[in-house]
Amino acid sequence: MITRLLKKLMIVIGIAGVTLAVRAPAADEINLPDIGSPADAVLSKTDENQLGRAIMAQIRASGELVEDPQVTEYINEIGHRLAAHANTDGNHEFSFFVIDNPVINAFALPGGFIGVHTGLLEATRNEDELAGVLAHEVAHVTQRHIARGIHANQRQSIVSMAMMLGAILAGATGASSDAVQGAIAVAQGTAAQQRINFTRSNEYEADRVGIYALAAAGFDPQGMGSFFEVLSRGMTPHEYRVPEFLRTHPVSSARIAEARSRARSYEPVHTADSITYGIAKARLTVASKDTDHEAVAYFEREPYEYQSDAERYGRAIAYLRAGRNVDAQLIFQELVNNDPEIIAYHIGLADAQLANEAIAEMTDTYEHASELFPRNIPLTVHYAEALLRIDRSSKAHKILLDLFNTFQPTPEQVKLISRAAIEAGDVAEAHYYMAEYRIMIGDLVGGINFLRQALKVPQLEEIQRIRFQARIDFIREFMSEEQLQRLQRSRVTG
């Protein structure tokens, strides 16, 4: 059960559609526990996870998440590889995601939710630098710097705490630095950086733990210091030109020197970027271009014969975006023939075949790839999307249901299975999926209303009726009084 403190905090920061303008209880109504470790006294690990999920619901609702399953899977592979070595006690769960924002930034939320901006990923020169940033953010979580920071200011009211977290959320999703600092100044009445930035000791500790994780995971431990140094060199006297990452993670020459020195205490590592790093960057590059022409021109800067496989992949993706489907299919076919172990090549080939209306070939490519890589999330999602385009919704529903019975879907993937269900004629399940989507983005009232629609579907099976009603009863336990009133009003007007 969520604690009384966390329930009130969730209501204030806007979980399930309640905005920051909601009036919170008076500060003297909140009695913070004062037992156990200092961090646990104000925010237990369970509460951290619940709070992180609450903030993630708002980030999802903002529309800022990158929904590309290939990019998402890649960042999670790297992140979990690092977390396995930093999370030595196994008490933390992690989820990594990408924010569609050109600002160079990364951030850690309570509960192990770690976000990376597209701008940061594109700014890294190699995979070790990207891993260095992720390792640093993972360390902030494992060392519980967020909870410790709240503990250090435990006398602040629940309102100011909520507003501070709301400001962090605004910064995470790309609000201007001035807006974020202004919100915190109002909430705290003190300097913004003193409230949201991790302390100097926190930063050094995250560096130390992160560098250990880098080395243990097989990355070059110099990757962290290397990226910090690159960013600091780009600083200008004008504060607004400073990368956002440096605003929230101040880097001094002494800190860079210490990171470099600490990394030298490990055995030298000679690494090469994985092909999936290049593929992820290529996909983001194509998506970031304003026009098809710009995307193609970027990857045609060098002759094809001199390009790496990742660059050729990017060229093929750009061709596909520009409608040069035959050219794209030729490149993808060559890539598959040269390295059939890369899932992205199979997906690209099938998508090009679909664009060329070679339906039988597309189906064969996806079926063969599914045998090679069963229940791979990006592959299955792309295959389902292709099946929906050729009116094979029942098959799409079946393969998605099989996948999501094993793996937790994202909100957009839940919307996809809902679409497959409705097109396959399974109206009740489609409403159920949409209810889960609304819940995942924090709209509990909307979620229950979809479940109510599901209960009204004719010829509803009794097992479905029991499942839908049980879900409604469960959700109601976590709703505020204001949300329950909205739910009642929607029932009357509906």
N, C-alpha and C positions, 0 to 999 in steps of 0.2 A: 504494500500500500504506500502511496506517495505521502511523504510527511506533510504536516500542516504548513510548515514553512514553505516547502516547495510548491504546494498547491497554490498558496497565495502569490508566490513569486511568478508562477506560470500565468496566473490571471493577469498580473500587472504587465508582464512583458508582452502579452498578446497571443498566447497560445490559443489555438482554435478560434481565431478570428477576433479576439478581444484586443483592442488597440492599446497603445501606451497611455492613452488619455483616460483609461478607466481609473476611477478613484480606488486607491488601495487602502487597506486597513491602517489605522494610526500606528506609529512606530511602537507605542507602549503596549499594543496588543500582541506583539510578536515576542515570544520568549525563546531565544536561541539556546540550544542545548550547550552544555559546557562540560562534556565528559569525553573520554577517549583522547585521541590525538588532536592537536590543535586544528588540523584541517578537517577532520571528521566532526569536530565540534560545531562547525558552521555548515559544512556541506559533506555528507557522506558520499562514498563512491556510488551508491545506488542513486542518491539525489543528483550527483553530477551527471550520471547517465540520463536520467529523466530530464534534467535541465538542458543537456545537449540535444536531446531529441526534440524538445520544445523549440529551441532556436533553429534546429535544422528544418522543422516544419515551416517556419517563416521563410527561411532561405529558399526552400523548394517552392513555396507560394510566390516568391519574388520573380520566378522565371529566369534567374541568373545561372542556374546550374547547366553545365555542359551535359547534354543527354546522349552523347555519342558513346555507345557501349564499349567500343574498342578503346577509346581514350580512358574511360572509367576503369575498365579492367586492368589496363596497363598501370595506372597510378596506384591501384590497390595492390597489384603484384609487388611493385617496388616498396610500397609502404609497409605491407605485412612482412616482407622479407626483412626489413629493418626492425620492425616492432618485435619480431621473434627474438631479437638479441637485446633490445633495450628493455623489453617487458619481462624481466627475469623472474618476477614473482607470479606472472601469469594472471594478475588481477585486473588487467585492463583489456577492454575490447576496443578495436579500432575500425574506423570507416573513413576512407579517403575519397575526396570528391574534387571536381574542378569547377571553378567559377569563370564564367565567360566575361572576362574583364582584362583589358590590355595593361592595367596597372601592375607593376611588379610587386607581388605580395603573396604571403602565405600566412596561415593563422591556425591556431588550435582552439577548439571549443571544449567546454566541459564534456566528459564522457567519451573522449577519444575520437571525436569528429575533427578531421584535419582537412582544411581546404587549401587549394593551390590555384592561383589565378593563371589564366592562359598566358598572360604577359610574363609571368615568372618562368613558366615552362619554356616558352619561346626564347627567353633571355639566357637560359642556361646553355653553355657551350658543349657540354657533354653530360652523360648520364651520372657521373660521379658528383657533379655539382648539384643536379636535381636531387640525388639521394642525400647529399649533405643538408639541403634545406629540409627535406622530409625527416631526416634523422633528428635534426634540431627540434622540430615541432613535436615529434614523437616523445622526445625527452621532456618537453614541457608538460606533457600529459603524465608520463610515468612518474615524474617528480612532483606531480600535483601542484604545479605553480599557480593555477587558477584558484583552487580552493585555499591555498596558503595565502594568496593575495587578498582574498575576501576575508580570511581570518585576521589578517593584519589590520583590516579596517572594519572589524565586526561591530563597532558601535554605530556605524552608519545605519540609517533607517532602511526598511525594506523598499521604500519608494526609490531612494537614491541608488540602492543596489540594483534594482530593476532597470532604472534609467541608464546606469553605467553599462549593464549587459546589453540593453537596447542599442546603445551607442556603438558597442563592439560589433554587434550584428550589422549596424549600418555600415561600419567600416569594412566588414568582411564582404559585403555584397557590393561594395564599390562606391559608397557615398564619399563626397569630397572630404579631405582631411579636416578642413575648416569646420564643416558641418558636424563631423564626429567630435572634434575637440570642443565645439560650442555646446553640444548636447551634454557632454560630460562636465563641462564647467558649470553649467546650470545645475546639474544633478549633484555635483560634489562641492561646488564652491571653492575648488582648488585647481591647481594646474592640471590640465588634461593628461599630459604625459605621465605625471606622477600616479595617475589612477589606472590607466589602461596598459601602460608599458610594463613589461616584466622588469623587476629590479636588476641591477647590475649583477648581483650574485646569482639570480635566477638564470640570466643569460650565460654566464660562465659555466654554471652547472649543466645547462642544456647543451652547451658546446662539448663539455667533457663527456657526458653520457652519449651524446650523439656521435662523437668521433669514435668512441668505443664500438657503438653499433655499426657504424660504417665499416670499420676494419673487420669486425666479426662476420658481417654479411658478405664480405668479399669485394667491397668497393674500395676505391682509393681514399684513405682517410684525409688526404689533402683536399678532397672535393669541397668540404665545407668552407675552409679558409679561402680557397680559390674563388668561390662565388662571392663571398663577402668582400674580398679584395676587388673583384671586378666591379661590384656595385659601388663601393666607396670611391673608386677612381672616377666614377661617373658623376659624383656630386659636384654641384656648382655653389657659388656663394648664395644663390637665390634658393630659399628654403623650398619653394614650391616645385623645384626641379629635383629634389631629393626623392629617390624611390620610396614608395610607401613602406616597403619592407624595412628600410632603415629607420623610418619614423617609429615603428613599433618594435624594432629590434636594433637599437643603437649599436653601431659598430665603430670602435676606435682602433687606431693603429696598434695599440697595446693588445687589444683583444685579438686582432688578426694575427699578430706575432705569436701570441700564446697558442692559438688554434694551430698555426703552422708547426710550432715547436712540439705540441702534444702529438700531432699526427706523425712527426718524425720518430716518435718513440715506438711506433709499430713497424713491422716489416714492410719494406716497399712493395707496392702492389702495382702491377702493370695490367690495366683493364682495357677492354674495348667496348664501345657502346653496343648494346643489344639492338637487333633489328627492330624490335618493338618500340624502342625509344625513338628511332628515326621515323617509324610509321606514325606514332602518336604526334610528333612534331609536324609531320607532313600534313596530316589530317587537319590539325589546328591552323596551319598556315593557309591551306586552301579555304577553309571556312572563314578566315579573317579577312580575306580579300573582298573588296567592295564589288568587283565585277568579275565575270568569267574570264575576260581578257587579261585582267591583272593576275588572276590565279595561274593561267596558262603561261603568261610571260615570265612569271617568277621561276617556274620550273623549266623553262626553255632557255634560261640564261647560259647554260652550258650545253655542248653537244651531247646527245644521248649516250654515245659510246664512252664518254668520260664520267658518266654519273654513277653513283652508288646505287644499290638496289633500293634503298629508302628514297632516294631522289627520283628514281624511275617510278616508284610507287606513287610518289606525290604528283609526278607528271600525269600518270594514268588517272588519278583521282580528279585532277584539274581538267583533263580531257572529258571525263565523264560529266563533270559539272557543266562544261561548255557544250555538251551534246556531240562531241567527237567520239562517239561510242565505238566505232570500229577501231580507231587508233587505240582507245583505252583497252579494248578486249585483247588486242595483239600484245600489248605490254603485260597485262595480267596473265595471259597464257604463258608468256615467256618466263615470268616470275614463278608461276606455279611449277612449270617444268624444271626450273633450276633449283627450287627449294620448296618441295611440297609440304614441309613441316610448318610453314608459316600460315596460320589460319587466315590472316588478313588478305593474303593473295587469293585464296579460294573465294572469300566473300566478294572481293573486287571483281574476279572473273565472272561469278554468277550474276552480280549486279550489272555488269556490262552486257552479258548475254541477255538479260531481261530487257535492258534498254534497246538492244538490237532485235527484240521480239523473237529471240531463239528460246522459246519457252521450254521445250524438251531438254535442250542442252543445259539451261539454267537449273532445271529440276535435278538432272543427273549430277551436276556439279555440287549442289547443296546436299543431295542425298549421300554422295560419296564422301564429302567433307564431314557430314554428321556421323558417318561410320568411323572415320578416322579420329574425330574429336567429339565424342558423345557428350551431350549436355553442356557444351561450351556456350556461355551466355551470349557473347556478341554474335556468334554464328547462328544460334537458334533465333535470336531476336531479328536479325537481318532476314533469315529464311522466312520467318512468320510474316514480316512486312512484305516480302516478295509474294508469298502465297495469297495475302489479302489483295494484292494488286491484280492477281489473275483469278480472283473469285473462288479461291479454295479456302474459305474461312473455317470450315470444320477441321481441316488438317492443321491450320494455323492455331486454332484453339487447343487442339490436342497436344501439339508439341510444346506450346507455351505452358499448358497446365502441367505437363510432365517436368518441364524445367523448373517451374516455380514451386513444385512440391519438394524440390531439393534445395533451391537457392532462394533467398529473400529478394523479391523484385524491387525495383525503384518505382516511384510513383508513375513515371511515364510508361514504364513497362506494364504496370497495372492497367493504365488506360488502354494500352495496346491489346491486352487480353480481353478487356471489356468490349473493345471494338470487334474483336474476333468472335466473341460470344454472341453479340447482338446480330452480327451478320450471319452467324450460323443458326440463328433463331432461338437461342437460349436466353430469353429475355430476363428471367429471374437471376441467373448467374451474372449477366451483364450488369444489372443493377447492384448486385452484391459487390462486384469488382469496383464499380464506381464509388460505392460507399467506402471501400477501403482506400481508394485514391483520395477522397475528400478527408478522411481521417489522417492519412499520411501527411497531408499539407496543413493539418491543424484545424480543419473545419468539421468539428464534431457534429454540429447541428445539421450540416449538409449531408454528412455520412449517415446519420439516422434517417433523414428524409429519403435517401436512396434505398435504405433497407425497408422502409415502410412501403415504398413503391414495389419492391421485390415481393413483399408479403401479399400484395394485391393481385399478383399475376395469376390468371386462371390456371387450373390444373396443377397448382403448386404441390410438390410432393411433401409429405409430412416431415421427412427428415430435413428438408430445406426450411420448412416453417420453424422447426425447433432451432435450427442453426441460426437463422436470421434473428429470431426473437432473443436468443441468448446473447447474440452480439449487441443488440440494442441495450439490453439490460446491463451488460458489461460496460459499455461506453458511458452510460448515464452516471455511473459511479464516479467518473472523472470530470464531470461537467460542473461549472460554477453555477451559482444561482442565476446569474444573468443569462447564461447559455440555456439553462432549463426554462427560463421564461420565454426566450426566443423560440425554443423548441415548441413550447405550448402554443405560442402565437402562430407559428407556422402550421401547426395541426389544425387550428381553428380556421385560418384563412385558406388552408389547402382543402 
